[in-house]
Amino acid sequence: MISLTGVGKTYPDGTVAVQELDLDVRRGELVCLVGPSGCGKSTTLKMINRLIEPSTGTIRIDGADIMDQDPVKLRRGIGYVIQAVGLFPHERIVQNVMTVPLLYGESKATARQRANELLDLVGLNPGKYGRRYPHQLSGGQRQRVGVARALAANPPVLLMDEPFGAVDPVVRVRLQDEFLRLQRELDKTVVLVTHDIDEAVRMGDRVAVFAQGGRLAQYATPAELLADPADEFVADFVGSTRGLRRLTVTRLDPGHLEPLDGVRTGDLGAAIDLDSSLEEALAAMLREDRGMIAVKDGPRFVGVLTPNGVHAALRASLADLENERESAAERPATPAPGPDLEK
Ligand code: ADP
């Protein structure tokens, strides 16, 4: 869907912001660009919608070179969400979102209807919030308006630059979850910049770790990144709490649940879904403070998870990774010579 080949950016003052970058993003994928400040993440993002022009290399969207396209038309297909949401302070929320459909020539009535739908979609009741001004919303709510506005043109691609950076950690996690849920529904192709490795691991289908000087240090799934960092820099950046981080990327497995035998459903208290991560399961277990948590598959109780189950699941998950790494190491780097060559 999006492919960067040999893309580099050197600013006029000689700063090399991005070096020889190869990166591909598949349709419907959410890719996080993560790394310390100043390593070229925002520059990379802005090259995709031509807010910044690359010095070298080629960027294609759906096979078409973006340099052959009119920048204004190009940006219509690309939603852009930034941290400092950039709402118009003197316009009501609904008008802020309407701006985009109006820009594309929709009638006022259609634009208003679309804006209301979008506010609903991002969890803001349009009746309650639509008539407010930006300063009358919380930071998290303003961020949702920013997402609604970016979605207004229904772009297939969304670029997000530290979209949840300006809100406190609790709201941040809530916005991340909401966005993931939204993303499953909308199926956009998303590139998201963050300096927060936890956010990257939590949100990304794949994560690109950038190092100083605009070098791509590793591009892999969160699980691969945690299990098998490419170098010391990535290992450091990903941190030493690998085992714990593994919790966020490991799903519950029915095999690690204990049977419900003899427990009355009424006694089970709160329940979590079978498709929860181990992290969510553990958090729920701690919240409930009963040493176990009931697990449901849809409406049906399928078992209870205990701390032993969490441990077993985590061990199995880490063991799987070890096995994958070993079999990858055993695989010959070059194919064995065929019979012809042995003659
Ligand atoms: P990140 O998003 O990872 O924090 P940026 O892409 O914003 O990094 O910046 C990468 C590097 O390019 C930094 O060293 C930054 O100072 C430099 N840079 C960014 N914009 C400009 C500019 N307009 N002119 C010169 N240098 C810039």
Boltz pocket constraint, residues with backbone or C-beta under 6 A from the ligand:
constraints:
  - pocket:
      binder: B
      contacts: [[A, 11], [A, 12], [A, 13], [A, 15], [A, 16], [A, 17], [A, 35], [A, 36], [A, 37], [A, 38], [A, 39], [A, 40], [A, 41], [A, 42], [A, 43], [A, 44]]
      max_distance: 6.0
